[in-house]
């Protein structure tokens, strides 16, 4: 466990030692601020951050791949992957450490967005409900955790940050768009599978203050599955 936390702290610190970390954080805050300005602080808009949370899956789409792309692919680029493969750290410890480091990075990047509910709370009359704010941020964290796990799997398979970024972006975009498409005369079992993996309705329920346990379980299982894939890819590379 100590090795896992050491890896996590190193990943978190290394991200913010480079200009990329601050640029990506600024991008997240700028996109989030624009969404809040258009959906919350426009004339006649309701005193809530529903528009901000409704856009969570798109808001995180360009951001999370930028966090995850270097987690393992950078080790391939610099050649330090050989040291990692030869280290005594187990595959689960390495993958979990990289993942926790990315998750801590994402949470740090989301922290400045707390100014949005703070400002809303200060100027809105009546004050916004706390429930939708809490559940909305829970959806950001859970969705970000899923995106990050997918990105870690892509980073484990890719040999460069660019490939890892593009692969993560492609997979996430396909996941967001394809299950939402309605195809006529689709077999019933396939249509049920399509509805089971769709993301947008799940995220929008959180934005309205609901926290369905089934959706929480789905997102946790999805992240766990992607982490298992990442561990499998790394294990294969380790024995080569």
ZIJOPE-V203090 format. One record per residue. SS is DSSP state (A for helix, B for strand, O for the rest). BURIAL is b if it has 9 or more other C-alpha atoms within 8 Angstrom, else e. Layout:
SS & BURIAL
SS & BURIAL
This chain:
O & e
A & e
A & b
A & b
A & b
A & b
A & b
A & b
A & b
A & b
A & b
A & b
A & e
A & e
A & b
O & b
O & e
O & e
A & e
A & e
A & b
A & b
A & e
A & b
A & b
A & e
A & b
A & b
A & b
A & e
A & b
A & b
A & b
A & e
A & b
A & b
A & b
A & e
A & b
O & b
O & e
O & e
O & e
O & e
O & e
O & e
O & b
O & b
O & b
A & b
A & b
A & b
A & b
A & b
O & e
A & b
A & b
A & e
A & b
O & b
A & b
A & b
A & b
A & b
A & b
A & b
A & b
A & b
O & b
O & b
O & b
O & b
A & b
A & b
A & b
A & b
A & b
A & e
O & e
O & b
A & b
A & e
A & e
A & e
A & e
O & e
O & e
O & e
O & e
O & e
A & b
A & e
A & b
A & b
A & b
A & b
A & b
A & b
A & b
A & b
A & b
A & b
A & b
A & b
A & b
A & b
A & b
A & e
A & b
A & b
A & e
O & e
O & e
A & e
A & e
A & b
A & b
A & e
A & e
A & b
A & b
A & e
A & e
O & b
O & e
O & e
O & b
O & b
O & e
A & e
A & e
A & b
A & b
A & b
A & b
A & b
A & b
A & b
A & b
A & b
A & b
A & b
A & b
A & b
A & b
A & b
A & b
A & b
A & b
A & b
A & b
A & b
A & b
A & b
A & b
A & b
A & b
O & b
O & b
O & b
A & b
A & e
A & b
A & b
A & b
A & b
A & b
A & b
A & b
A & e
A & e
A & b
A & b
A & e
A & b
A & b
A & e
A & e
A & b
A & b
O & e
O & e
O & e
O & e
O & e
O & e
O & e
A & e
A & e
A & e
A & b
A & e
A & e
A & b
A & b
A & e
A & e
O & b
O & e
A & e
A & e
A & b
A & b
A & b
A & b
A & b
A & b
O & b
O & b
O & b
O & b
O & e
A & e
A & e
A & b
A & b
A & e
A & e
A & b
A & b
A & e
A & b
A & b
A & b
A & e
A & b
A & b
A & e
A & b
A & b
A & b
A & e
A & b
A & b
A & b
A & e
A & e
A & e
A & e
O & e
